[in-house]
């Protein structure tokens, strides 16, 4: 695990079965209907906020496992989980995921010239690498600069208290 401190904790993890999961997960992302109700900061194709799929469940479970183990949190739930598919010229403006507690990005497909995830305060760049998961405090502002390839894909999500709701109050 690599830890980077930007007033709040950021951690990177590597999913152990990337070679078997990611090609299937990328196919699911490409096939998903894209969300017309995406936030204004997202200038790329995005799935629904609460994408339900067994492949996404694997990613959410990996995020939860690392949150409990490395961030020492309990009684949490994934309130939202979605995917973003970037083509050449796509990007995401600076934003954060408050009022959620923790957020994650899982890099699924990262062709050459895939843009990094950048945390605004420090300028720390997370280089995209298939199977890498980044977990961070939801208060951290971050963005993805203009992407210079087609097919960059990620799964992202938010965690909140088991009794709370996420960014868009989508928890049942």
Buried (B, 14 or more C-beta within 10 A) or exposed (E): EEEBEBEBBBBBBEBEEBEEBBEEBBBBBEEBEBBEEBEEEBBBBBBBBBBEBEBBEBBBEBBBEBBEEBBEBEEBBBBBBBBBBBEEEBBBEEBBBBBBBBBBBBBBBBBEEBBBBBBBEEEBEBEBEBBBBBBBBBBBBBBBEEBBBBBBBBBBBBBBBEEBBBBBEBBE
